[in-house]
Amino acid sequence: MRGGASTLYAEWDTISDASYGGSGDRTAAPDIGTHNVADAYLSWNPGVFVTSTGNLITPSVVQEFFIRISPVSLFSGPLVVALQVEMWGDEPAAPLLNGLAASSWTRTFTGTSVTDHDLNQYLGLWYFANTVNHFEFDLTNQPFISLAQVAVDIAQVSEPYMLAIMLTGLILIGSMTRYRSRPI
């Protein structure tokens, strides 16, 4: 649940260049809200610009979007991290968190728009067994993908819940292996 003692939350909806540091530094603070966050910002590289609707886009350079979040206190594992992203345009590259690929990266919604590009929403999930003291997302993509909204939710997960997830995964893998090894 968002806002709980063992959760962290940060969300960007309308990205503003002057909202975190200073005008022209290409960083933005979360504008919708935060919880349990000591520091959070979204940054982008030169050549990417903020549109009049608060999206980030470029027609000419690789887009380097980074989200950096420091919690108020350390989160001890196990953790589940969810990244929700809304983008216009082509299929984006899957993001990284602290250099790690997501356990799953799924398109959760596609809608048409008045432009030549569809609106797409994605959900990425990561699971950590140990303590994590910072979270750095890398959403580097090719030109013509417009970053519109971002939400990050992090929660500590109880040991029994994490064991149930792992056990379910092992059972599924075992049943798939058994099914594939049957003679036809």
N, C-alpha and C positions, 0 to 999 in steps of 0.2 A: 504494500500500500504506500503510495506517495505520501511523504510527510511523516512516516514512522521513524522511530529512533534509529533503526539500523538501515535506513535508506538514504540515498543521495539523488538529487534531481536538478537538472538544468535544462532550460529550453530557450531557443532562439526562433522568433517568428519574422520580425522585420529587422533586417540586419542594417546597422548604422555604423559608419566608419568612425564616428566620434564618440561612440558610447562606451568604450573601454579605456583607452589611453588618451590620445589626442587626435585631432583632425588630421587625416592623412596617414595614420600609422597602420592601416589595414587590419584592425582588430575590432571586435564587437563583444560586449558583455551580453549575457543572457537577458533578453528583454521581457520574457513572459514570467519567469520566476526561477528561483533556486531553493534548495533545501539542503542543509548540512554541507554547504560549499564554502571553503575558505577563499578560493579564487577560481574563476572560470572565464575563458574567452575563446572565441573563434577567430582564426586569422587566415589571411589569404595572401597570395603572392602578387608582385607587380604585374600589371597587364589585365588583372581581373578587376572589374568595377561593380559598384553597387548600382542597381537599376532604380528607377523611380518608385518601384513597388517594394524595394527592400530585398531583392534577390541578388545573388552573385553570379556573374557570367563573364565570359570572354569569347570572342570569335577567333583569337589568334595564338594563344599560348596554352601550354599544359596548365591546368588549374590545380593549385596546391592548397587544399583546405585542411586546416589543422584545428582540432578542438583540444584544449588543455584544461583539465579540471583537477584541483587539489581539494580533498575533503577536509572538513573541520578536524576530524580525528581519523586515525588509521582504521581501515576496514580489514578485519581479520576474516580469513576464508572460512568456509566456502562462500563465494560470491557469484551472483549472476548479474551481467551487465547487458542492458538493452539499449540499442541505438536506433532511433526512428528518424528517417530522413525523407524529405519530400523534394523531388527534383523534377525539372522539366527537361525533356530531351531523350537522348539515347540511353541505353543500358549503361549505368556507371560501373566502374571497377569496384570490387568488394573492398570495403575499408579494412584498415588494420587498427588494432588497439594495443598499444605498447609493443608494436612490432609483430603482433600475432594475428593470424587470420581468424575470422569469426567462425564459431562452431556451426552457425547457420546464417545465411544471408538470403532473404526471401522478399520478393515483390509482393506487397500486401494489397495494393490498389493500383489500377490504371484507369485514367479518365482522359477524355479528349479535351482539347482546348481550342481557342480561337487562333492559335499559332500553328505552325507546322509540326510542333512537337507535343507529345502526350505528357500529361502530369502523372508521375509515378511516385508511389510511396514504398519504402523498403524498411525491413526490420532486420537488424543484425543482433546476434546473441553470442556472448562469450561467457565461459565458466572458469572461475579461478578457485583453486583449492587453498591457496596461501594468502597471506596478507599483501595488500596492494596499497601503496601510499600516494600514487598519482595515476591519472588516466589520460593518455594522449592518443587521440584518434587521428588517423591519416586518411583523408578522403580525396587523394590525388586522382584527377580525371582528365580526360581529353577536353579540348575546347567544345563549346556549344552545349554543355550540360549546365543548367541553371540550378544552383542550390537555393531552395526556397525556405525550408524550415528544418530544424533539428531539435530533437529531444533526447536526453540521456537519462536513463533510470538505472540505479545500481542498488542492489539489496543483498544483505547477508542472508544466506539460506541455511536453515537448520541441518545438522548432520543427517538425521533420518530422511529428510526430503532428498538430500543429495545422494544418499545411498540408494534410495528408491529409483531415482533417475538412472544411476549407473547400473543397477540390477536390471531394470527394464531394457536398457541398451544391450547388455550382455545376453539377455534372453532372446531379444530380436536377432542379434548377430548369430547366436547359436541355432535358432530356428531357420534362418536363411541358409546357413552352412549345411544343415541337415537336409533341407529341401533341395538344395543344389546338388548334393552328393548322391541323391537317389538315381538309380538307373532308369532310363526311359523305356 
